Amino acid sequence: MDTSSIFGVLIAVGGIIAGLLFEGGSIGQILQPTAALIVFGGTMGAVLLQYPLKTVVAAFRKLARVFTAPHKANTSYIRQLIDYAYKARRGGVVSLDAELEGIRDPFLRQALMLAVDGTEPAELRRIMQVALNSSAEADDRLPAVFESAGGFSPTIGILGAVLGLIQVMQHLDNITEVGRGIAVAFVATIYGVGAANLFFLPAAGKLRLRHQEEHQRHEMILEGVISILEGMNPRMLEIKLNGFFVPSGKQPERDIHQRAA
């Protein structure tokens, strides 16, 4: 599980509810099914109007990635590629054919299959780069769904508030009902702004980050497979692949050694 996402939601929602309670309010004041129906129903309708159903369904299926970390760390992929490099050095690239069946990552399996089949490095790079670019374009549409929802929901929340105020105006003869009605009307605004800033927009940002990480991992895998095909020394390959994931502000070890020399 991604503890950052889980704690983020808990802290954000918990902080708002705690502030409400400290001001003497109650949770029941913001639990309005009608307001929720207007905001979330209207937002979903607007999103479906903007995007095809297939894209919206795919976006919500990928939503779990916001709260879950990648099942396999980058270091595991690097170790796997290094093992393949040693095996290819001993028995040739063709010896990796036996490894294909046990590979779960489709991108790695396809790249390694092309290498085993004798594809030239330049051609292998062109083929896999097309797949990489197509995947990146498709993945970019999914966070955009939640970004659009984050743009629509505050406006629809205001629409819900206006609808509530229209109903309030019909009871101006009862000042008690007017005060209670105005409070209920503004709950729709809370739902719209809250959903946008506490869920839709942050979820879009985290999902886009996940896709960037996956794209970088696939670039590393492609570079690793091509290097194996070209016969690169496994130790050199390890240094090369580790360079893909150097933390910001830190230089790869090989660069540090070169500067020291």
C-alpha positions as CSV (number, residue, x, y, z in Angstrom):
1,M,0.0,0.0,0.0
2,D,1.1,3.6,-0.7
3,T,1.2,5.0,2.9
4,S,1.6,8.6,1.5
5,S,-1.7,8.5,-0.3
6,I,-3.6,6.8,2.6
7,F,-2.2,9.2,5.2
8,G,-2.8,12.1,2.9
9,V,-6.5,11.3,2.6
10,L,-6.9,10.7,6.3
11,I,-5.1,13.9,7.3
12,A,-7.0,16.0,4.9
13,V,-10.5,14.7,5.8
14,G,-9.6,14.4,9.5
15,G,-8.4,17.9,9.6
16,I,-11.5,19.3,8.1
17,I,-13.9,17.3,10.2
18,A,-11.8,18.2,13.4
19,G,-12.1,21.9,12.5
20,L,-15.8,21.5,12.0
21,L,-16.2,19.9,15.4
22,F,-14.0,22.4,17.1
23,E,-16.3,25.2,15.8
24,G,-19.3,23.5,17.5
25,G,-20.6,21.9,14.3
26,S,-21.6,18.3,13.7
27,I,-20.9,15.8,10.9
28,G,-24.6,15.5,10.3
29,Q,-24.6,19.1,9.1
30,I,-22.6,18.2,6.0
31,L,-24.2,14.8,5.3
32,Q,-26.7,15.8,2.6
33,P,-27.7,13.1,0.1
34,T,-29.3,15.5,-2.2
35,A,-26.2,17.7,-2.5
36,A,-24.1,14.6,-3.1
37,L,-26.4,13.5,-5.8
38,I,-26.3,16.8,-7.6
39,V,-22.5,17.2,-7.4
40,F,-21.3,13.7,-8.1
41,G,-24.1,12.9,-10.5
42,G,-23.5,16.1,-12.4
43,T,-19.7,15.7,-12.4
44,M,-19.9,12.1,-13.7
45,G,-22.3,13.2,-16.5
46,A,-20.0,16.0,-17.6
47,V,-17.0,13.6,-17.6
48,L,-18.9,11.0,-19.7
49,L,-19.8,13.8,-22.1
50,Q,-16.2,14.8,-22.5
51,Y,-14.6,11.3,-22.7
52,P,-15.6,7.9,-24.2
53,L,-17.0,5.4,-21.7
54,K,-14.1,3.1,-22.3
55,T,-11.6,5.8,-21.2
56,V,-13.6,6.7,-18.1
57,V,-14.0,3.0,-17.1
58,A,-10.2,2.5,-17.6
59,A,-9.4,5.5,-15.5
60,F,-11.5,4.3,-12.6
61,R,-9.9,0.8,-12.9
62,K,-6.5,2.4,-12.6
63,L,-7.6,4.4,-9.6
64,A,-6.3,1.6,-7.3
65,R,-2.8,2.6,-8.3
66,V,-3.2,5.8,-6.4
67,F,-3.3,3.8,-3.1
68,T,-0.9,0.9,-4.0
69,A,2.8,1.0,-4.6
70,P,4.3,-0.9,-7.6
71,H,4.3,-4.7,-6.9
72,K,7.9,-5.0,-8.0
73,A,10.7,-2.5,-7.1
74,N,13.0,-1.1,-9.8
75,T,16.0,-2.8,-8.1
76,S,14.3,-6.1,-8.7
77,Y,14.1,-5.4,-12.4
78,I,17.8,-4.4,-12.5
79,R,18.8,-7.6,-10.7
80,Q,16.7,-9.6,-13.2
81,L,18.3,-7.9,-16.2
82,I,21.8,-8.5,-14.7
83,D,21.0,-12.2,-14.2
84,Y,19.9,-12.3,-17.9
85,A,23.2,-10.6,-18.9
86,Y,25.3,-13.3,-17.1
87,K,23.2,-16.1,-18.7
88,A,23.6,-14.5,-22.1
89,R,27.3,-14.2,-21.6
90,R,27.6,-17.9,-20.8
91,G,25.2,-19.4,-23.3
92,G,24.3,-16.6,-25.7
93,V,21.2,-14.6,-26.0
94,V,19.3,-17.6,-27.4
95,S,19.7,-19.3,-23.9
96,L,17.2,-16.7,-22.5
97,D,14.4,-18.3,-24.4
98,A,13.7,-20.5,-21.4
99,E,13.2,-17.4,-19.3
100,L,10.4,-15.9,-21.4
101,E,7.6,-18.1,-19.9
102,G,8.2,-16.9,-16.4
103,I,8.3,-13.2,-17.1
104,R,5.2,-11.3,-15.9
105,D,6.0,-7.9,-17.3
106,P,4.6,-7.8,-20.8
107,F,7.0,-5.1,-22.0
108,L,10.1,-7.0,-20.7
109,R,8.8,-10.2,-22.2
110,Q,8.2,-8.7,-25.6
111,A,11.6,-6.9,-25.7
112,L,13.5,-10.1,-24.6
113,M,11.5,-12.2,-27.1
114,L,12.6,-9.9,-29.9
115,A,16.2,-10.2,-28.7
116,V,16.1,-14.0,-28.6
117,D,14.6,-14.0,-32.1
118,G,17.8,-12.3,-33.4
119,T,16.4,-8.8,-33.9
120,E,19.1,-6.2,-34.5
121,P,19.5,-3.7,-31.6
122,A,18.5,-0.7,-33.7
123,E,15.4,-2.4,-35.0
124,L,14.5,-3.7,-31.6
125,R,14.7,-0.1,-30.2
126,R,12.5,1.2,-33.0
127,I,9.8,-1.5,-32.4
128,M,9.7,-1.1,-28.7
129,Q,9.9,2.7,-28.8
130,V,6.7,2.7,-30.9
131,A,5.0,0.5,-28.2
132,L,6.4,2.8,-25.5
133,N,5.1,6.0,-27.1
134,S,1.7,4.5,-27.7
135,S,1.4,3.3,-24.1
136,A,2.4,6.8,-22.9
137,E,-0.2,8.5,-25.0
138,A,-2.9,6.1,-23.8
139,D,-1.8,6.5,-20.1
140,D,-1.9,10.3,-20.3
141,R,-5.7,10.2,-21.0
142,L,-6.5,8.5,-17.7
143,P,-5.3,11.2,-15.3
144,A,-7.0,13.8,-17.6
145,V,-10.3,12.2,-16.6
146,F,-9.8,13.1,-13.0
147,E,-8.4,16.5,-13.8
148,S,-11.6,17.2,-15.7
149,A,-13.7,15.9,-12.8
150,G,-11.8,18.3,-10.6
151,G,-12.6,21.2,-12.9
152,F,-16.3,20.4,-13.1
153,S,-17.2,19.5,-9.5
154,P,-16.7,23.0,-8.0
155,T,-18.9,24.6,-10.6
156,I,-21.6,21.9,-10.2
157,G,-21.3,22.5,-6.5
158,I,-22.2,26.1,-7.0
159,L,-25.0,25.0,-9.2
160,G,-26.3,22.8,-6.4
161,A,-26.1,25.8,-4.0
162,V,-28.1,28.0,-6.3
163,L,-30.7,25.3,-6.7
164,G,-30.9,25.1,-2.9
165,L,-31.3,28.9,-2.6
166,I,-34.1,28.8,-5.1
167,Q,-35.9,26.5,-2.8
168,V,-35.1,28.7,0.2
169,M,-36.7,31.7,-1.5
170,Q,-40.0,29.9,-1.5
171,H,-40.0,29.9,2.3
172,L,-39.1,33.5,3.1
173,D,-42.1,33.8,5.4
174,N,-40.4,31.3,7.8
175,I,-37.0,32.8,8.9
176,T,-36.1,29.5,10.7
177,E,-36.5,27.5,7.6
178,V,-34.6,30.1,5.6
179,G,-31.6,29.9,7.8
180,R,-31.5,26.1,7.8
181,G,-32.1,26.0,4.0
182,I,-29.2,28.3,3.3
183,A,-26.9,26.1,5.4
184,V,-28.0,23.0,3.5
185,A,-27.6,24.8,0.1
186,F,-24.0,25.6,0.7
187,V,-23.2,21.9,1.5
188,A,-23.2,21.3,-2.3
189,T,-20.4,23.8,-2.7
190,I,-18.5,22.0,0.0
191,Y,-18.9,18.7,-1.8
192,G,-17.8,20.2,-5.1
193,V,-14.8,22.1,-3.9
194,G,-13.8,19.3,-1.4
195,A,-14.1,16.5,-4.0
196,A,-12.0,18.5,-6.5
197,N,-9.2,19.5,-4.1
198,L,-9.1,16.5,-1.8
199,F,-9.6,13.7,-4.3
200,F,-10.0,14.3,-8.0
201,L,-7.0,16.6,-8.6
202,P,-4.6,14.8,-6.2
203,A,-5.6,11.4,-7.6
204,A,-4.8,12.7,-11.1
205,G,-1.4,13.9,-10.0
206,K,-0.5,10.7,-8.3
207,L,-1.8,8.6,-11.3
208,R,0.3,10.7,-13.7
209,L,3.3,10.2,-11.4
210,R,2.7,6.4,-11.5
211,H,2.6,6.5,-15.3
212,Q,5.9,8.5,-15.4
213,E,7.6,6.0,-13.1
214,E,6.3,3.1,-15.3
215,H,7.5,4.9,-18.5
216,Q,11.0,5.4,-17.0
217,R,11.1,1.8,-15.9
218,H,10.2,0.6,-19.4
219,E,12.9,2.8,-20.8
220,M,15.4,1.2,-18.4
221,I,14.2,-2.3,-19.4
222,L,14.6,-1.5,-23.1
223,E,18.1,-0.1,-22.6
224,G,19.0,-3.2,-20.5
225,V,17.7,-5.7,-23.1
226,I,19.5,-3.8,-25.9
227,S,22.7,-3.8,-23.9
228,I,22.5,-7.5,-23.3
229,L,22.0,-8.0,-27.0
230,E,25.1,-6.0,-27.7
231,G,27.1,-8.0,-25.2
232,M,27.7,-5.4,-22.6
233,N,29.6,-6.5,-19.5
234,P,27.1,-7.3,-16.7
235,R,28.9,-5.0,-14.2
236,M,28.9,-2.1,-16.6
237,L,25.3,-2.8,-17.3
238,E,24.4,-2.6,-13.6
239,I,26.0,0.8,-13.3
240,K,24.2,1.9,-16.5
241,L,20.8,0.8,-15.3
242,N,21.2,2.2,-11.8
243,G,21.8,5.6,-13.5
244,F,18.1,5.7,-14.4
245,F,17.0,6.0,-10.8
246,V,19.6,8.3,-9.3
247,P,17.8,10.5,-6.7
248,S,17.6,14.2,-7.5
249,G,20.7,16.1,-6.6
250,K,22.9,13.1,-6.4
251,Q,25.2,12.0,-9.2
252,P,25.8,8.4,-10.3
253,E,28.9,6.9,-8.7
254,R,30.7,6.6,-12.1
255,D,30.4,10.4,-12.6
256,I,31.8,11.0,-9.1
257,H,34.7,8.7,-9.8
258,Q,35.4,10.4,-13.1
259,R,35.4,13.8,-11.5
260,A,37.7,12.7,-8.8
261,A,40.1,11.3,-11.4
